[in-house]
Amino acid sequence: MERDKRAAVKGRHVLVFPLPAQGHINPMLQFSKRLAAKGIKVTLITTSSYLMAMQEEQALPTSINLEPIFDGFREGERAASVDDYLECFTTTAPGSLAEVIKKHSSTENPPRCLIYDTLLPWALDVAQDSGIYNAATFSLNPVQLVLYITMSFKGSYPGAYDLVFSRFSNIEKATWVLWNVFDDLEDEVGSLVIDRL
């Protein structure tokens, strides 16, 4: 039975595109490993600079293909602030992502879906323009998301407000929406968080 399932997904290819930050890449990398273990070809897309840092820090699984994109900064260049980086990244990365999708679309195993971080809502538009499915992925579970929203309203992280709410700018257009969660965690932790709010 398991062999039949693997045969059914063999030849499937997905692109996985997390925000280039440790707390976003790690959950997407773990998810990518699970997909690859099921026989799906997975290509993880991240910026050239982050890809180099990942290769230096950890042994990356050979079951996952890695694809760099240009984030607007050449080797050795740095943004003055996180806001400057995100502005440049948001301007440069959509075109670079479209090029990666186009490159892989001309192979014998073209991608069928872009699994993207909800903090990159423009990735949905790139996927739709490229004619592939998309899956918006929340690396936070719903309880954590409520905490971030609460903190941004309270002024703890002023720059987080726009970033947190941009996740929902086009979510209704997504082919699928994925959450990093399981029921037992939500029941227990959700009660604790609600009691403290």
Backbone as JSON Lines, residues from 0, in Angstrom:
{"i":0,"aa":"M","n":[0.82,-1.19,0.0],"ca":[0.0,0.0,0.0],"c":[0.87,1.27,0.0]}
{"i":1,"aa":"E","n":[1.9,1.29,0.87],"ca":[2.8,2.46,0.95],"c":[3.53,2.65,-0.38]}
{"i":2,"aa":"R","n":[3.94,1.56,-1.01],"ca":[4.61,1.63,-2.31],"c":[3.69,2.24,-3.36]}
{"i":3,"aa":"D","n":[2.4,1.88,-3.32],"ca":[1.42,2.45,-4.26],"c":[1.29,3.95,-4.08]}
{"i":4,"aa":"K","n":[1.26,4.39,-2.83],"ca":[1.16,5.83,-2.55],"c":[2.38,6.57,-3.08]}
{"i":5,"aa":"R","n":[3.56,5.99,-2.86],"ca":[4.79,6.63,-3.35],"c":[4.8,6.7,-4.88]}
{"i":6,"aa":"A","n":[4.33,5.65,-5.52],"ca":[4.29,5.63,-6.98],"c":[3.34,6.71,-7.5]}
{"i":7,"aa":"A","n":[2.25,6.96,-6.76],"ca":[1.27,7.96,-7.18],"c":[1.83,9.38,-7.12]}
{"i":8,"aa":"V","n":[2.74,9.64,-6.16],"ca":[3.29,11.0,-6.04],"c":[4.62,11.17,-6.75]}
{"i":9,"aa":"K","n":[5.22,10.06,-7.18],"ca":[6.5,10.17,-7.9],"c":[6.3,11.04,-9.14]}
{"i":10,"aa":"G","n":[7.18,11.96,-9.32],"ca":[7.05,12.87,-10.44],"c":[6.4,14.19,-10.05]}
{"i":11,"aa":"R","n":[5.85,14.26,-8.83],"ca":[5.29,15.52,-8.34],"c":[6.44,16.4,-7.86]}
{"i":12,"aa":"H","n":[6.32,17.69,-8.11],"ca":[7.38,18.63,-7.75],"c":[6.74,19.85,-7.12]}
{"i":13,"aa":"V","n":[7.21,20.24,-5.95],"ca":[6.74,21.45,-5.29],"c":[7.93,22.36,-5.01]}
{"i":14,"aa":"L","n":[7.66,23.66,-5.04],"ca":[8.63,24.67,-4.65],"c":[8.22,25.18,-3.28]}
{"i":15,"aa":"V","n":[9.18,25.3,-2.38],"ca":[8.9,25.77,-1.02],"c":[9.67,27.06,-0.8]}
{"i":16,"aa":"F","n":[8.95,28.12,-0.4],"ca":[9.53,29.45,-0.33],"c":[9.23,30.13,1.01]}
{"i":17,"aa":"P","n":[10.11,29.93,2.0],"ca":[9.92,30.6,3.29],"c":[10.54,32.0,3.3]}
{"i":18,"aa":"L","n":[10.09,32.84,4.23],"ca":[10.77,34.1,4.48],"c":[12.2,33.76,4.89]}
{"i":19,"aa":"P","n":[13.21,34.46,4.37],"ca":[14.6,34.09,4.72],"c":[14.97,34.53,6.14]}
{"i":20,"aa":"A","n":[14.43,33.82,7.1],"ca":[14.73,34.05,8.52],"c":[14.63,32.69,9.22]}
{"i":21,"aa":"Q","n":[15.48,32.47,10.19],"ca":[15.61,31.16,10.83],"c":[14.28,30.58,11.3]}
{"i":22,"aa":"G","n":[13.45,31.38,11.97],"ca":[12.18,30.89,12.5],"c":[11.16,30.55,11.43]}
{"i":23,"aa":"H","n":[11.43,30.92,10.2],"ca":[10.54,30.6,9.09],"c":[11.12,29.48,8.24]}
{"i":24,"aa":"I","n":[12.43,29.49,8.07],"ca":[13.06,28.45,7.26],"c":[13.0,27.09,7.95]}
{"i":25,"aa":"N","n":[13.28,27.04,9.23],"ca":[13.32,25.74,9.91],"c":[12.01,24.96,9.81]}
{"i":26,"aa":"P","n":[10.83,25.55,10.12],"ca":[9.59,24.77,9.96],"c":[9.35,24.33,8.52]}
{"i":27,"aa":"M","n":[9.67,25.21,7.57],"ca":[9.46,24.86,6.16],"c":[10.44,23.78,5.71]}
{"i":28,"aa":"L","n":[11.65,23.8,6.25],"ca":[12.64,22.77,5.94],"c":[12.16,21.42,6.48]}
{"i":29,"aa":"Q","n":[11.62,21.4,7.71],"ca":[11.1,20.15,8.28],"c":[9.92,19.63,7.46]}
{"i":30,"aa":"F","n":[9.04,20.53,7.04],"ca":[7.91,20.16,6.2],"c":[8.41,19.61,4.86]}
{"i":31,"aa":"S","n":[9.43,20.24,4.31],"ca":[10.02,19.79,3.04],"c":[10.57,18.38,3.17]}
{"i":32,"aa":"K","n":[11.22,18.08,4.29],"ca":[11.75,16.73,4.52],"c":[10.62,15.71,4.53]}
{"i":33,"aa":"R","n":[9.5,16.07,5.14],"ca":[8.35,15.14,5.2],"c":[7.8,14.88,3.79]}
{"i":34,"aa":"L","n":[7.7,15.95,3.0],"ca":[7.21,15.78,1.63],"c":[8.17,14.91,0.82]}
{"i":35,"aa":"A","n":[9.47,15.17,0.96],"ca":[10.48,14.4,0.22],"c":[10.44,12.93,0.63]}
{"i":36,"aa":"A","n":[10.18,12.67,1.91],"ca":[10.1,11.29,2.39],"c":[8.92,10.55,1.77]}
{"i":37,"aa":"K","n":[7.93,11.29,1.29],"ca":[6.76,10.69,0.63],"c":[6.96,10.53,-0.87]}
{"i":38,"aa":"G","n":[8.16,10.89,-1.36],"ca":[8.47,10.7,-2.77],"c":[8.24,11.93,-3.64]}
{"i":39,"aa":"I","n":[7.91,13.06,-3.03],"ca":[7.69,14.29,-3.77],"c":[9.02,15.01,-3.95]}
{"i":40,"aa":"K","n":[9.27,15.49,-5.15],"ca":[10.47,16.29,-5.39],"c":[10.24,17.68,-4.78]}
{"i":41,"aa":"V","n":[11.17,18.11,-3.94],"ca":[11.04,19.39,-3.25],"c":[12.23,20.27,-3.59]}
{"i":42,"aa":"T","n":[11.93,21.52,-3.97],"ca":[12.97,22.52,-4.18],"c":[12.72,23.65,-3.19]}
{"i":43,"aa":"L","n":[13.66,23.85,-2.28],"ca":[13.57,24.92,-1.28],"c":[14.24,26.16,-1.86]}
{"i":44,"aa":"I","n":[13.5,27.25,-1.88],"ca":[14.0,28.5,-2.44],"c":[14.31,29.47,-1.31]}
{"i":45,"aa":"T","n":[15.51,30.02,-1.33],"ca":[15.87,31.06,-0.37],"c":[16.9,31.98,-1.02]}
{"i":46,"aa":"T","n":[17.25,33.03,-0.33],"ca":[18.2,33.98,-0.91],"c":[19.6,33.39,-0.95]}
{"i":47,"aa":"S","n":[20.4,33.89,-1.86],"ca":[21.78,33.4,-2.01],"c":[22.55,33.53,-0.71]}
{"i":48,"aa":"S","n":[22.42,34.68,-0.05],"ca":[23.18,34.91,1.19],"c":[22.71,33.97,2.3]}
{"i":49,"aa":"Y","n":[21.42,33.74,2.39],"ca":[20.92,32.86,3.44],"c":[21.28,31.41,3.13]}
{"i":50,"aa":"L","n":[21.28,31.06,1.88],"ca":[21.65,29.7,1.48],"c":[23.09,29.41,1.88]}
{"i":51,"aa":"M","n":[24.0,30.37,1.66],"ca":[25.4,30.17,2.07],"c":[25.49,30.0,3.58]}
{"i":52,"aa":"A","n":[24.75,30.8,4.34],"ca":[24.77,30.69,5.8],"c":[24.23,29.33,6.25]}
{"i":53,"aa":"M","n":[23.17,28.86,5.6],"ca":[22.6,27.55,5.93],"c":[23.61,26.44,5.68]}
{"i":54,"aa":"Q","n":[24.32,26.51,4.56],"ca":[25.28,25.47,4.22],"c":[26.45,25.45,5.19]}
{"i":55,"aa":"E","n":[26.82,26.63,5.72],"ca":[27.9,26.7,6.7],"c":[27.48,26.17,8.06]}
{"i":56,"aa":"E","n":[26.22,26.43,8.45],"ca":[25.75,26.11,9.79],"c":[25.27,24.68,9.96]}
{"i":57,"aa":"Q","n":[24.72,24.09,8.92],"ca":[24.13,22.78,9.09],"c":[24.28,21.93,7.83]}
{"i":58,"aa":"A","n":[24.22,20.62,8.08],"ca":[24.23,19.7,6.95],"c":[22.81,19.68,6.39]}
{"i":59,"aa":"L","n":[22.66,20.06,5.15],"ca":[21.34,20.1,4.54],"c":[21.01,18.74,3.92]}
{"i":60,"aa":"P","n":[19.75,18.36,4.0],"ca":[19.37,17.04,3.46],"c":[19.56,16.98,1.95]}
{"i":61,"aa":"T","n":[20.05,15.85,1.5],"ca":[20.27,15.67,0.06],"c":[18.96,15.38,-0.67]}
{"i":62,"aa":"S","n":[17.91,15.08,0.09],"ca":[16.61,14.78,-0.53],"c":[15.89,16.04,-1.0]}
{"i":63,"aa":"I","n":[16.43,17.21,-0.64],"ca":[15.8,18.47,-1.0],"c":[16.73,19.26,-1.91]}
{"i":64,"aa":"N","n":[16.21,19.74,-3.02],"ca":[16.99,20.6,-3.92],"c":[16.96,22.02,-3.38]}
{"i":65,"aa":"L","n":[18.04,22.73,-3.53],"ca":[18.12,24.11,-3.05],"c":[18.26,25.04,-4.24]}
{"i":66,"aa":"E","n":[17.52,26.13,-4.21],"ca":[17.53,27.08,-5.32],"c":[17.66,28.49,-4.75]}
{"i":67,"aa":"P","n":[18.76,29.18,-5.08],"ca":[18.91,30.56,-4.58],"c":[18.15,31.56,-5.46]}
{"i":68,"aa":"I","n":[17.67,32.63,-4.83],"ca":[17.12,33.76,-5.57],"c":[17.85,35.02,-5.11]}
{"i":69,"aa":"F","n":[17.76,36.03,-5.91],"ca":[18.41,37.31,-5.62],"c":[17.49,38.16,-4.76]}
{"i":70,"aa":"D","n":[18.03,38.67,-3.65],"ca":[17.22,39.48,-2.73],"c":[17.49,40.98,-2.86]}
{"i":71,"aa":"G","n":[18.34,41.35,-3.83],"ca":[18.64,42.76,-4.01],"c":[19.98,43.17,-3.44]}
{"i":72,"aa":"F","n":[20.68,42.24,-2.8],"ca":[21.96,42.56,-2.18],"c":[23.04,41.63,-2.72]}
{"i":73,"aa":"R","n":[24.12,42.21,-3.17],"ca":[25.27,41.43,-3.65],"c":[26.05,40.91,-2.43]}
{"i":74,"aa":"E","n":[26.92,39.95,-2.69],"ca":[27.71,39.37,-1.61],"c":[28.46,40.46,-0.84]}
{"i":75,"aa":"G","n":[28.31,40.44,0.47],"ca":[28.97,41.42,1.33],"c":[28.14,42.67,1.6]}
{"i":76,"aa":"E","n":[27.1,42.91,0.8],"ca":[26.23,44.07,1.04],"c":[25.22,43.73,2.14]}
{"i":77,"aa":"R","n":[24.87,44.74,2.92],"ca":[23.89,44.56,3.99],"c":[22.93,45.74,3.99]}
{"i":78,"aa":"A","n":[21.71,45.47,4.4],"ca":[20.72,46.53,4.54],"c":[20.98,47.28,5.84]}
{"i":79,"aa":"A","n":[20.62,48.55,5.88],"ca":[20.81,49.36,7.08],"c":[19.87,48.94,8.21]}
{"i":80,"aa":"S","n":[18.71,48.39,7.84],"ca":[17.73,47.98,8.85],"c":[16.88,46.84,8.28]}
{"i":81,"aa":"V","n":[16.11,46.21,9.14],"ca":[15.2,45.15,8.7],"c":[14.18,45.73,7.73]}
{"i":82,"aa":"D","n":[13.66,46.92,8.03],"ca":[12.69,47.55,7.13],"c":[13.29,47.79,5.75]}
{"i":83,"aa":"D","n":[14.55,48.26,5.69],"ca":[15.23,48.48,4.4],"c":[15.4,47.16,3.65]}
{"i":84,"aa":"Y","n":[15.76,46.1,4.39],"ca":[15.93,44.8,3.75],"c":[14.61,44.33,3.15]}
{"i":85,"aa":"L","n":[13.54,44.4,3.95],"ca":[12.25,43.91,3.48],"c":[11.75,44.71,2.29]}
{"i":86,"aa":"E","n":[12.0,46.01,2.28],"ca":[11.58,46.83,1.14],"c":[12.32,46.41,-0.13]}
{"i":87,"aa":"C","n":[13.63,46.21,-0.02],"ca":[14.42,45.79,-1.18],"c":[14.03,44.38,-1.61]}
{"i":88,"aa":"F","n":[13.87,43.48,-0.65],"ca":[13.51,42.1,-0.92],"c":[12.16,42.03,-1.64]}
{"i":89,"aa":"T","n":[11.19,42.8,-1.15],"ca":[9.86,42.8,-1.73],"c":[9.84,43.37,-3.15]}
{"i":90,"aa":"T","n":[10.79,44.24,-3.45],"ca":[10.89,44.81,-4.78],"c":[11.6,43.86,-5.75]}
{"i":91,"aa":"T","n":[12.63,43.18,-5.27],"ca":[13.5,42.36,-6.12],"c":[13.05,40.9,-6.23]}
{"i":92,"aa":"A","n":[12.64,40.3,-5.13],"ca":[12.4,38.86,-5.09],"c":[11.26,38.37,-5.99]}
{"i":93,"aa":"P","n":[10.17,39.1,-6.18],"ca":[9.11,38.54,-7.06],"c":[9.61,38.2,-8.47]}
{"i":94,"aa":"G","n":[10.41,39.08,-9.06],"ca":[10.95,38.79,-10.39],"c":[11.88,37.6,-10.38]}
{"i":95,"aa":"S","n":[12.69,37.52,-9.34],"ca":[13.62,36.4,-9.21],"c":[12.86,35.09,-9.0]}
{"i":96,"aa":"L","n":[11.79,35.13,-8.19],"ca":[10.97,33.93,-7.97],"c":[10.32,33.48,-9.28]}
{"i":97,"aa":"A","n":[9.8,34.43,-10.04],"ca":[9.17,34.1,-11.33],"c":[10.18,33.43,-12.26]}
{"i":98,"aa":"E","n":[11.42,33.9,-12.25],"ca":[12.47,33.28,-13.08],"c":[12.74,31.84,-12.66]}
{"i":99,"aa":"V","n":[12.76,31.59,-11.33],"ca":[12.99,30.23,-10.83],"c":[11.85,29.31,-11.27]}
{"i":100,"aa":"I","n":[10.62,29.78,-11.14],"ca":[9.47,28.97,-11.56],"c":[9.55,28.67,-13.06]}
{"i":101,"aa":"K","n":[9.88,29.68,-13.84],"ca":[9.99,29.51,-15.3],"c":[11.08,28.5,-15.64]}
{"i":102,"aa":"K","n":[12.23,28.61,-14.96],"ca":[13.35,27.69,-15.2],"c":[12.93,26.25,-14.93]}
{"i":103,"aa":"H","n":[12.25,26.03,-13.8],"ca":[11.85,24.67,-13.44],"c":[10.67,24.18,-14.28]}
{"i":104,"aa":"S","n":[9.88,25.09,-14.81],"ca":[8.72,24.71,-15.62],"c":[9.12,24.08,-16.95]}
{"i":105,"aa":"S","n":[10.34,24.37,-17.39],"ca":[10.79,23.81,-18.66],"c":[11.54,22.48,-18.49]}
{"i":106,"aa":"T","n":[11.52,21.92,-17.28],"ca":[12.17,20.63,-17.04],"c":[11.17,19.51,-17.27]}
{"i":107,"aa":"E","n":[11.64,18.27,-17.21],"ca":[10.72,17.15,-17.4],"c":[9.85,16.9,-16.18]}
{"i":108,"aa":"N","n":[10.18,17.55,-15.06],"ca":[9.38,17.42,-13.84],"c":[9.05,18.83,-13.33]}
{"i":109,"aa":"P","n":[8.15,19.54,-14.01],"ca":[7.85,20.93,-13.64],"c":[7.11,21.01,-12.3]}
{"i":110,"aa":"P","n":[7.28,22.11,-11.59],"ca":[6.57,22.25,-10.31],"c":[5.07,22.4,-10.51]}
{"i":111,"aa":"R","n":[4.33,21.81,-9.6],"ca":[2.87,21.91,-9.65],"c":[2.34,22.91,-8.64]}
{"i":112,"aa":"C","n":[3.16,23.23,-7.62],"ca":[2.66,24.07,-6.54],"c":[3.81,24.87,-5.92]}
{"i":113,"aa":"L","n":[3.51,26.1,-5.51],"ca":[4.43,26.91,-4.71],"c":[3.87,26.97,-3.31]}
{"i":114,"aa":"I","n":[4.61,26.44,-2.35],"ca":[4.25,26.5,-0.94],"c":[5.03,27.69,-0.37]}
{"i":115,"aa":"Y","n":[4.32,28.74,0.02],"ca":[5.0,29.97,0.4],"c":[4.6,30.43,1.8]}
{"i":116,"aa":"D","n":[5.48,31.18,2.41],"ca":[5.26,31.78,3.72],"c":[4.24,32.9,3.59]}
{"i":117,"aa":"T","n":[3.27,32.95,4.48],"ca":[2.23,33.98,4.4],"c":[2.79,35.39,4.58]}
{"i":118,"aa":"L","n":[4.0,35.53,5.09],"ca":[4.61,36.86,5.18],"c":[5.09,37.35,3.82]}
{"i":119,"aa":"L","n":[4.95,36.52,2.81],"ca":[5.32,36.88,1.44],"c":[4.07,36.78,0.56]}
{"i":120,"aa":"P","n":[3.03,37.59,0.85],"ca":[1.76,37.43,0.13],"c":[1.86,37.62,-1.38]}
{"i":121,"aa":"W","n":[2.85,38.36,-1.84],"ca":[3.04,38.57,-3.27],"c":[3.43,37.27,-3.99]}
{"i":122,"aa":"A","n":[3.92,36.28,-3.24],"ca":[4.3,35.0,-3.85],"c":[3.08,34.31,-4.46]}
{"i":123,"aa":"L","n":[1.9,34.52,-3.88],"ca":[0.66,33.95,-4.44],"c":[0.45,34.49,-5.85]}
{"i":124,"aa":"D","n":[0.64,35.79,-6.03],"ca":[0.45,36.39,-7.36],"c":[1.46,35.83,-8.36]}
{"i":125,"aa":"V","n":[2.69,35.62,-7.92],"ca":[3.72,35.06,-8.82],"c":[3.33,33.64,-9.22]}
{"i":126,"aa":"A","n":[2.85,32.85,-8.26],"ca":[2.43,31.48,-8.57],"c":[1.26,31.48,-9.56]}
{"i":127,"aa":"Q","n":[0.26,32.32,-9.29],"ca":[-0.91,32.37,-10.19],"c":[-0.51,32.84,-11.59]}
{"i":128,"aa":"D","n":[0.35,33.85,-11.66],"ca":[0.81,34.34,-12.97],"c":[1.6,33.27,-13.72]}
{"i":129,"aa":"S","n":[2.23,32.36,-12.96],"ca":[3.03,31.29,-13.56],"c":[2.2,30.05,-13.87]}
{"i":130,"aa":"G","n":[0.94,30.06,-13.47],"ca":[0.04,28.96,-13.79],"c":[0.2,27.72,-12.91]}
{"i":131,"aa":"I","n":[0.69,27.9,-11.68],"ca":[0.81,26.75,-10.78],"c":[-0.04,26.99,-9.53]}
{"i":132,"aa":"Y","n":[-0.37,25.91,-8.84],"ca":[-1.12,26.0,-7.59],"c":[-0.26,26.7,-6.54]}
{"i":133,"aa":"N","n":[-0.92,27.09,-5.45],"ca":[-0.17,27.72,-4.35],"c":[-0.75,27.27,-3.03]}
{"i":134,"aa":"A","n":[0.1,27.27,-2.02],"ca":[-0.32,26.93,-0.66],"c":[0.3,27.95,0.29]}
{"i":135,"aa":"A","n":[-0.56,28.77,0.89],"ca":[-0.11,29.75,1.88],"c":[0.15,29.01,3.19]}
{"i":136,"aa":"T","n":[1.32,29.23,3.77],"ca":[1.72,28.48,4.96],"c":[2.01,29.42,6.11]}
{"i":137,"aa":"F","n":[1.33,29.18,7.22],"ca":[1.6,29.91,8.46],"c":[2.61,29.1,9.25]}
{"i":138,"aa":"S","n":[3.81,29.67,9.45],"ca":[4.82,28.96,10.25],"c":[4.48,29.04,11.73]}
{"i":139,"aa":"L","n":[3.65,30.0,12.1],"ca":[3.16,30.12,13.47],"c":[1.88,29.32,13.6]}
{"i":140,"aa":"N","n":[1.63,28.83,14.79],"ca":[0.32,28.24,15.01],"c":[-0.65,29.37,15.38]}
{"i":141,"aa":"P","n":[-1.94,29.12,15.35],"ca":[-2.91,30.2,15.59],"c":[-2.72,30.91,16.93]}
{"i":142,"aa":"V","n":[-2.33,30.19,17.96],"ca":[-2.12,30.82,19.27],"c":[-0.96,31.82,19.21]}
{"i":143,"aa":"Q","n":[0.14,31.42,18.58],"ca":[1.27,32.33,18.44],"c":[0.89,33.55,17.62]}
{"i":144,"aa":"L","n":[0.09,33.35,16.58],"ca":[-0.34,34.47,15.74],"c":[-1.15,35.47,16.56]}
{"i":145,"aa":"V","n":[-2.04,34.98,17.42],"ca":[-2.81,35.88,18.29],"c":[-1.87,36.67,19.19]}
{"i":146,"aa":"L","n":[-0.84,36.02,19.71],"ca":[0.12,36.73,20.57],"c":[0.85,37.83,19.81]}
{"i":147,"aa":"Y","n":[1.29,37.55,18.59],"ca":[1.97,38.56,17.78],"c":[1.05,39.74,17.48]}
{"i":148,"aa":"I","n":[-0.2,39.43,17.15],"ca":[-1.16,40.5,16.86],"c":[-1.37,41.34,18.11]}
{"i":149,"aa":"T","n":[-1.53,40.69,19.25],"ca":[-1.72,41.4,20.52],"c":[-0.52,42.28,20.83]}
{"i":150,"aa":"M","n":[0.69,41.76,20.66],"ca":[1.9,42.55,20.95],"c":[2.02,43.72,19.99]}
{"i":151,"aa":"S","n":[1.65,43.53,18.73],"ca":[1.78,44.64,17.78],"c":[0.77,45.74,18.11]}
{"i":152,"aa":"F","n":[-0.41,45.36,18.61],"ca":[-1.39,46.37,19.01],"c":[-0.92,47.1,20.26]}
{"i":153,"aa":"K","n":[-0.24,46.4,21.14],"ca":[0.22,47.01,22.39],"c":[1.47,47.85,22.18]}
{"i":154,"aa":"G","n":[2.04,47.85,21.0],"ca":[3.19,48.7,20.7],"c":[4.53,48.08,21.04]}
{"i":155,"aa":"S","n":[4.54,46.8,21.44],"ca":[5.81,46.16,21.79],"c":[6.74,46.05,20.59]}
{"i":156,"aa":"Y","n":[6.18,45.79,19.43],"ca":[6.93,45.63,18.2],"c":[6.27,46.45,17.11]}
{"i":157,"aa":"P","n":[6.51,47.76,17.07],"ca":[5.79,48.61,16.11],"c":[5.95,48.17,14.66]}
{"i":158,"aa":"G","n":[7.13,47.7,14.25],"ca":[7.35,47.3,12.87],"c":[6.63,46.02,12.51]}
{"i":159,"aa":"A","n":[6.18,45.28,13.51],"ca":[5.54,43.99,13.26],"c":[4.11,44.14,12.75]}
{"i":160,"aa":"Y","n":[3.47,45.26,13.03],"ca":[2.05,45.43,12.68],"c":[1.79,45.18,11.19]}
{"i":161,"aa":"D","n":[2.48,45.94,10.32],"ca":[2.25,45.79,8.88],"c":[2.62,44.4,8.4]}
{"i":162,"aa":"L","n":[3.72,43.87,8.93],"ca":[4.17,42.55,8.51],"c":[3.15,41.48,8.9]}
{"i":163,"aa":"V","n":[2.65,41.54,10.13],"ca":[1.69,40.54,10.6],"c":[0.4,40.6,9.79]}
{"i":164,"aa":"F","n":[-0.1,41.79,9.54],"ca":[-1.38,41.9,8.84],"c":[-1.26,41.73,7.33]}
{"i":165,"aa":"S","n":[-0.06,41.86,6.78],"ca":[0.1,41.62,5.35],"c":[-0.2,40.16,5.01]}
{"i":166,"aa":"R","n":[-0.08,39.28,5.98],"ca":[-0.36,37.85,5.77],"c":[-1.76,37.62,5.23]}
{"i":167,"aa":"F","n":[-2.67,38.51,5.57],"ca":[-4.07,38.3,5.24],"c":[-4.53,39.1,4.02]}
{"i":168,"aa":"S","n":[-3.6,39.78,3.35],"ca":[-3.98,40.68,2.26],"c":[-4.63,39.98,1.08]}
{"i":169,"aa":"N","n":[-4.28,38.72,0.83],"ca":[-4.88,38.0,-0.31],"c":[-5.09,36.51,0.01]}
{"i":170,"aa":"I","n":[-5.15,36.18,1.28],"ca":[-5.22,34.78,1.7],"c":[-6.43,34.06,1.12]}
{"i":171,"aa":"E","n":[-7.52,34.8,0.85],"ca":[-8.73,34.16,0.32],"c":[-8.52,33.65,-1.1]}
{"i":172,"aa":"K","n":[-7.46,34.09,-1.78],"ca":[-7.18,33.64,-3.15],"c":[-6.3,32.39,-3.18]}
{"i":173,"aa":"A","n":[-5.75,32.0,-2.05],"ca":[-4.83,30.85,-2.0],"c":[-5.57,29.56,-2.37]}
{"i":174,"aa":"T","n":[-4.87,28.69,-3.08],"ca":[-5.44,27.38,-3.41],"c":[-5.64,26.58,-2.13]}
{"i":175,"aa":"W","n":[-4.63,26.59,-1.26],"ca":[-4.69,25.92,0.04],"c":[-4.07,26.82,1.09]}
{"i":176,"aa":"V","n":[-4.48,26.63,2.35],"ca":[-3.87,27.32,3.49],"c":[-3.42,26.24,4.47]}
{"i":177,"aa":"L","n":[-2.14,26.28,4.84],"ca":[-1.55,25.29,5.75],"c":[-1.13,25.97,7.05]}
{"i":178,"aa":"W","n":[-1.37,25.28,8.17],"ca":[-0.95,25.78,9.48],"c":[0.01,24.78,10.11]}
{"i":179,"aa":"N","n":[1.0,25.27,10.83],"ca":[1.95,24.45,11.57],"c":[1.36,24.2,12.96]}
{"i":180,"aa":"V","n":[0.5,23.18,13.06],"ca":[-0.24,22.98,14.29],"c":[-0.73,21.54,14.41]}
{"i":181,"aa":"F","n":[-1.07,21.16,15.63],"ca":[-1.79,19.91,15.85],"c":[-2.75,20.13,17.02]}
{"i":182,"aa":"D","n":[-3.86,19.42,17.02],"ca":[-4.97,19.67,17.94],"c":[-4.58,19.66,19.41]}
{"i":183,"aa":"D","n":[-3.8,18.68,19.85],"ca":[-3.46,18.59,21.27],"c":[-2.72,19.83,21.76]}
{"i":184,"aa":"L","n":[-1.84,20.39,20.94],"ca":[-1.12,21.61,21.32],"c":[-2.09,22.78,21.44]}
{"i":185,"aa":"E","n":[-2.97,22.92,20.48],"ca":[-3.89,24.07,20.48],"c":[-4.81,24.07,21.69]}
{"i":186,"aa":"D","n":[-5.35,22.92,22.05],"ca":[-6.27,22.88,23.18],"c":[-5.6,23.33,24.46]}
{"i":187,"aa":"E","n":[-4.42,22.76,24.75],"ca":[-3.74,23.05,26.0],"c":[-3.15,24.47,26.03]}
{"i":188,"aa":"V","n":[-2.38,24.8,25.03],"ca":[-1.7,26.09,25.0],"c":[-2.7,27.22,24.78]}
{"i":189,"aa":"G","n":[-3.7,26.99,23.94],"ca":[-4.71,28.02,23.68],"c":[-5.4,28.48,24.95]}
{"i":190,"aa":"S","n":[-5.72,27.55,25.83],"ca":[-6.36,27.92,27.09],"c":[-5.43,28.77,27.94]}
{"i":191,"aa":"L","n":[-4.15,28.42,27.99],"ca":[-3.19,29.2,28.78],"c":[-3.07,30.64,28.25]}
{"i":192,"aa":"V","n":[-2.97,30.78,26.95],"ca":[-2.79,32.1,26.36],"c":[-4.02,32.96,26.59]}
{"i":193,"aa":"I","n":[-5.19,32.4,26.36],"ca":[-6.43,33.16,26.52],"c":[-6.58,33.61,27.97]}
{"i":194,"aa":"D","n":[-6.2,32.75,28.91],"ca":[-6.29,33.14,30.33],"c":[-5.38,34.32,30.65]}
{"i":195,"aa":"R","n":[-4.24,34.44,29.96],"ca":[-3.27,35.5,30.26],"c":[-3.53,36.79,29.51]}
{"i":196,"aa":"L","n":[-4.37,36.78,28.5],"ca":[-4.63,37.99,27.71],"c":[-5.56,38.92,28.4]}
